[in-house]
Structures are given as structure tokens and as C-alpha cells.
Amino acid sequence: MNDEELNRYSRQILLNGFDIEGQEKLRQSKVLIVGAGGLGCPAAMYLGAAGVGQLTLVDDDVVELSNLQRQIAHAAQDLGVNKVDSLKSTLESLNPHVEIQAYPERLDQALAEKLLPDVDLVLDCSDNFATRFLLDGACQQSKTPAVIGAAQAMEGQVFVFDHQSSTANYSNIFNAEEVHENQNCATSGVLAPVVGIVGSFQALLAIKLLAGFGESDVGKLFTYDFFASRWLALNLS
């Protein structure tokens, strides 16, 4: 790292147990983020700002007016633009040291098999069960750790899986035949800070995992009832 990077990341380098070694681990890391919306925006922005070396963004959607209430990487001038391109532009202005790859397409099995072997961690910031189950299966196959986030209305959930060290996975928690695909922000609504908190928490857990910092969160399910201000952590390993 050069002097500019040391100054940029100085506040987290100062953390006891993080140090330059943790920062260098982030710098060498590659993360796949699926979804460039309410969760993906804050997650990607905090990972980019923190100095993760490479971020790969996947989303086939374009920026719409209703997104601007909560998807903080997009602005009015981005309406009609692919979300991954808008998010990439925001990340590049935030930290020029981070390499950004953008795929303006919907994740399918072929794309998952192409991208997963080259990344150290996956953040599932998608808004549908089909993508989550597909990505969970692909991560199991490639043994890639994943941080899965979900949010709607006043509720949020985050799961941390490492298929190399734990048997816990997304399909252990949810049955693909029982979930309701129409449950999302578009049908249930959501307060803007809810997705911001969940996406930011995904980024925090990702940084801990990549840098080997703090206690392990692998195999844990975090649930949040923001209406009642109640947080719960369950160990699923």
C-alpha cells in the first residue's frame, strides 16, 4: 500500500487486531455482489470504501423512480440506466483503488459457474427466492462462503454461510416449495433505513470474514424486527 492508501484506511488500520495485515487481506479479496438495489448499494459502497480489491456486480434491472427512496447509490440522473453501471460509477468516484466488474444481466447457473471460482466471498443482495436458492446451490458446489441478506417492510434477515467449515445453508432454513415469491419490497413496502441497515450489516460481516477480524459469524442467522427494535441471533451450525 502507498501513503495515500494508508491514510485513506487509517481509521480501520488503527483497530486492535485489524492492523495493516487485515487491510492487506481486504486489498487482495474479490467479492461477488448479486443485486444492486436496496441491499447491494450500501453493501457495495461500504466494501468499496473499506478497500476490498475487486467487486463484481450482477443485476439485470434499471434504475426507476421508486428506487431512489432507498437505493442510495443511484440518483435522479441515473433513471433508466442499468443499476450495475450506476453503482459502478458511484463506487469508482468513492474509491479509485477498487476494481469494479459489472454484469447487467440476471444471474443464472451458467453465470454463477463462471464467476464463483474467481471470488473469495458472495453477497446475496437479491430480492427473490429463485436467485437465492440458485446462488446457495452454486456456493455449496464451489465451496464459496456467502452472506445472504433479505429485507422488507420493517424486518430484516442476514445469514452467514461457509460451506467449507459448516453444514448450514440457505435450503436448510427455507423450503423452496413453501416460500412465497411475491413477498418483496414492491408488494410489502419498506422503510428506507431498513435496507440500509441490513446491507451495511452484510458489509460488516463480509469484512470480518475476509480480514479474519473478530469472532466468527459463520453458521449464524441474524433476524431484525425494526418495528419492535428487537434483534436476535441464532447459531445454525
Sequence and secondary structure as in RCSB ss.txt:
>XXXX:A:sequence
MNDEELNRYSRQILLNGFDIEGQEKLRQSKVLIVGAGGLGCPAAMYLGAAGVGQLTLVDDDVVELSNLQRQIAHA
AQDLGVNKVDSLKSTLESLNPHVEIQAYPERLDQALAEKLLPDVDLVLDCSDNFATRFLLDGACQQSKTPAVIGA
AQAMEGQVFVFDHQSSTANYSNIFNAEEVHENQNCATSGVLAPVVGIVGSFQALLAIKLLAGFGESDVGKLFTYD
FFASRWLALNLS
>XXXX:A:secstr
  HHHHHHTHHHHTSTTTHHHHHHHHHT EEEEE  STTHHHHHHHHHHHT SEEEEE   B  GGGGGT TT  
GGGTTSBHHHHHHHHHHHH TTSEEEEE S   HHHHHHHGGG SEEEE  SSHHHHHHHHHHHHHHT  EEEEE
EEBTEEEEEEE TTT    HHHH  TTT  TT SHHHH B HHHHHHHHHHHHHHHHHHHHT SS  TTEEEEEE
TTTTEEEEEE  
